[in-house]
Amino acid sequence: MDTKNVFLIMRKEAGESLRNRWFILYTLCFSALALLVLLFSTMGGEIAGYSGFGRTAASLINLVLLFVPLIAVITGGISISQERENGTLPYLLSHPINKNEIFVGKFLGILITIWFSILLGFGLAGLGVAIRGGEGEISGYLLTIILSALLAACFLSIGFLVSVYSGKASKAIGISVFLWLFFIILGDLGIMGTTVAMDLGIKQVFVLALLNPAEVFKIASVLVLSPRFEILGPVGVYAVRTFGQQGVFYLLFSIMILWALIPLGYAYLVFTRFRKEEK
């Protein structure tokens, strides 16, 4: 794999994303809402054990859950399917560049632009906390940023898997939106419904939560921000008592990495097979 070619593809993807009006709108909305969250989170006293950086990060968790997976899965969904539909992918492969370089370059280019949006939103909010003389350890705030970046990688990988299976961008967008609704909107409802219908125990509910990267992100984020793990409910108490607070975090972090790597690896295999069949 030629790193120069990977860098060229990465720069091309990043440049196109930064010029895309929808991506610009998403970045502006995320940053504006992050500042709005900062405004409300600094009102009043300490809430639920959070203060300063910790309370701002806790307030941003729901914002991240709403925005980051949506833009990541949709952008990933159209990354390859759109170029296949437009016929630009075969043209790109006619140049002295192989499919490995295209796939890796496209993924990294899109991921970097999403990370830029996340850093901008968190950076503005963090700067506001610092200017206001906010208290609390900044380490939890930084860990929340890292988890948010990892969440973006998870859903971008899922989007790439959708993209290699979709021949048209419109189909990829439809599937991507459905997956976003499934993981984010229906995630908690699905777990609660399955728990009631099948009369699951605490252990089974915890395992079920691990099957959703958004739930994993939410649990991990709360754990790094507050020692009061009981706010996660019986599942959080069970997890911490079983694995320990650090053990649970490392487990959740590892699962998020798997969520980022497994769909991406499978998408790469499908992409490779598609190119071989086309030849």
ZIVENLIN-V335962 format. One record per backbone hydrogen bond with DSSP energy under -1.0 kcal/mol. NH is the residue of the N-H (numbers start at 0). CO is the residue of the C=O. Records with the same first field share a line. If there is no record, write none. Layout:
NH=CO  CO
//
This chain:
5=1
6=2
7=3
8=4
9=5
10=6
11=7
12=8
13=9
14=10
15=11
16=12
17=13
18=14
23=19
24=20
25=21
26=22
27=23
28=24
29=25
30=26
31=27
32=28
33=29
34=30
35=31
36=32
37=33
38=34
39=35
40=36
41=37
42=39
46=49
49=46
52=134
53=50
55=51
56=52
57=53
58=54
59=55
63=59
64=60
65=61
66=62
67=63
70=66
71=67
72=68
73=69
74=70
75=71
76=72
77=73
81=77
83=79
84=80
85=81
87=82
88=82
91=87
92=88
94=91
96=94
101=97
102=98
103=99
104=100
105=101
106=102
107=103
108=104
109=105
110=106
111=107
112=108
113=109
114=110
115=111
116=112
117=113
118=114
119=115
120=116
121=117
122=118
123=119
124=120
125=121
126=122
127=123
128=124
129=125
130=126
131=127
132=129
133=128
141=137
142=138
143=139
144=140
145=141
146=142
147=143
148=144
149=145
150=146
151=147
152=148
153=149
154=150
155=151
156=152
157=153
158=154
159=155
160=156
161=157
162=158
163=159
171=167
172=168
173=169
174=170
175=171
176=172
177=173
178=174
179=175
180=176
181=177
182=178
183=179
185=180
189=185
190=186
191=187
192=188
193=189
194=190
195=191
196=192
197=193
199=194
204=200
205=201
206=202
207=203
208=204
209=205
210=207
211=208
215=211
216=212
217=213
218=214
219=215
220=216
221=217
222=218
223=219
225=221
228=226
230=227
231=228
232=229
236=232
237=233
238=234
239=235
240=236
241=237
242=238
243=239
247=243
248=244
249=245
250=246
251=247
252=248
253=249
254=250
255=251
256=252
257=253
258=254
259=255
260=256
261=257
264=260
265=261
266=262
267=263
268=264
269=265
270=266
271=267
272=268
273=269
274=270
275=271
276=272
277=273
278=274
//
